[in-house]
Amino acid sequence: MLLSTPARQLASSAGVSLSQLVAGALTHINALLPGPPTVIVVQTGNPSQLIPQAGTNGFTRPSGQVILQVGRTAQSTLARTLHLWLPRDLAHEVNHSVRILDETEFGTTLLQQTISEGIATAFDQAAFPGTPDPWTLAITPAQECTLWEKVKPQLSATNLYNLWMFGGPGVPHWTAFTIGYHIVNDYRNHHRNVSWAQLTAASATAILAASHYQPCPPPGSG
């Protein structure tokens, strides 16, 4: 665990020991999802690099190394960032790391990436309950139906992560995050005894097939 001096000082300004906070969060995460060891780095980030609603941003490298950024934003108090969003972001990225290091991998196709993000989002909210992640509420049910029909032919394609995760022409910001979260939630609702370790190791195709995900109303239901 590598905590930068600016990150420690930022937490200290809110009366928080960053080392204790991160260690406690990791203990809780590991109890839910044991995984192989990896390097975790926490550092400060510029507001432009952070999720405005959370004050954090994270990513996991192909090696499994987790990088978290934390800072002040107008939409989140520093205390809320430290006590909710930083532990939740840590859970999200650790889930990615476990999936990568157990050889399931994050994935290169849009389906694999969408499911990987869905698993990590479901896990981070289960580990640290509270306000829903904003990327789970990015689109309306009507939009989700339309966008699912649009994305289905592209699920086996590569190099579409940025478009479907962060938006582009005809695709709202965070679309695939919301879709992936709903697919994984549907899977969990049909398989309530599946552990986090089992879910995190499951293939994207297996999760989609067994999720019964169907965002569009059946014909004639209206």
BELURRA-V764504 format. One line per field, one symbol per residue. phi: phi as a letter, one per 30 degrees, with the letter a starting at -180 (. if undefined). psi: psi as a letter, one per 40 degrees, with the letter a starting at -180 (. if undefined). burial: b if it has 9 or more other ideal C-beta (glycine too) atoms within 8 Angstrom, else e. A space follows every 50 residues. Layout:
BEGIN
phi->???
psi->???
burial->???
END
This chain:
BEGIN
phi->.ccddedddddddcicddddddddddddddddbdaddacbccbdbdedcc dedcibababdedjdccccbacbdcbddddeddcddedddddddeedddd ddididjcdddedddedddddedddddbdleeeddcbdbdedddeddddd dedcdcdciceddddcjaeibdeieddddddddddddddcbdcddddddd cddddddddcdhdadcdeeidd
psi->hhhiddddddddeefhhdddddddddddddddgiiiiihhhhiiiideei hdedeiiiihideehhhhiiahidehiddddddddddddddddddddddd eeedidididdddddddddddddddddgiahihdeefdiidddddddddd ddeedeiifedddddeiahehihedddddddddddddddegeehiddddd eiiddddddedfhgehiihee.
burial->bebbeebbebbbebebebbebbbebbebbbebbebeebebbbbbbebeeb bbebbbbbebeeebbbbbbbbebeebebebbbbbbbbbbbbbbbbbbbbb bbebebbebbbbbbbbbbbbbbbbbebbeeeebbbbebbeeebbbebbeb beebbeeeebbebbbebeeebbebbbbbbbbbbbbbbbebeeebebbebb ebebeebbebbebebeeeeeee
END
